[in-house]
């Protein structure tokens, strides 16, 4: 599909291999998984939707920004689109750097920027059959913005 977006399950091993290099002594992995905690009201899965080209371009910018901040770092990232069941990863980030502090910092930077900048929308699919669109902070919303044919 693309360098960063996938409709298939995420392969952590492939991402680690993509980021690994003998010059990097620290590797940090972040997995964001679909949860069904007390605040989620019976979530069975989340359906992720995006304008693929726009989301892919923003992910490229985020990774480029991280590489500029941590020049020795290597970043591998995948974000799922489509239906992702509870317990499955929806995003995986691997940051490898010469030292562990840089790997942790780069990984944290990437996930925080993804949460702030990535145009991906989430629809919670509930166990009772209901569906609720939620914004990045988890609050109910009317749904993703409608893309104009003239934009």
Secondary structure as GFF3:
##gff-version 3
##sequence-region A 1 151
A	DSSP	beta_strand	5	6	.	.	.	ID=ss1
A	DSSP	alpha_helix	12	19	.	.	.	ID=ss2
A	DSSP	beta_strand	26	33	.	.	.	ID=ss3
A	DSSP	three_ten_helix	38	40	.	.	.	ID=ss4
A	DSSP	beta_strand	43	50	.	.	.	ID=ss5
A	DSSP	alpha_helix	52	69	.	.	.	ID=ss6
A	DSSP	beta_strand	74	80	.	.	.	ID=ss7
A	DSSP	beta_strand	82	85	.	.	.	ID=ss8
A	DSSP	beta_strand	89	97	.	.	.	ID=ss9
A	DSSP	alpha_helix	100	117	.	.	.	ID=ss10
A	DSSP	beta_strand	120	126	.	.	.	ID=ss11
A	DSSP	beta_strand	131	134	.	.	.	ID=ss12
###
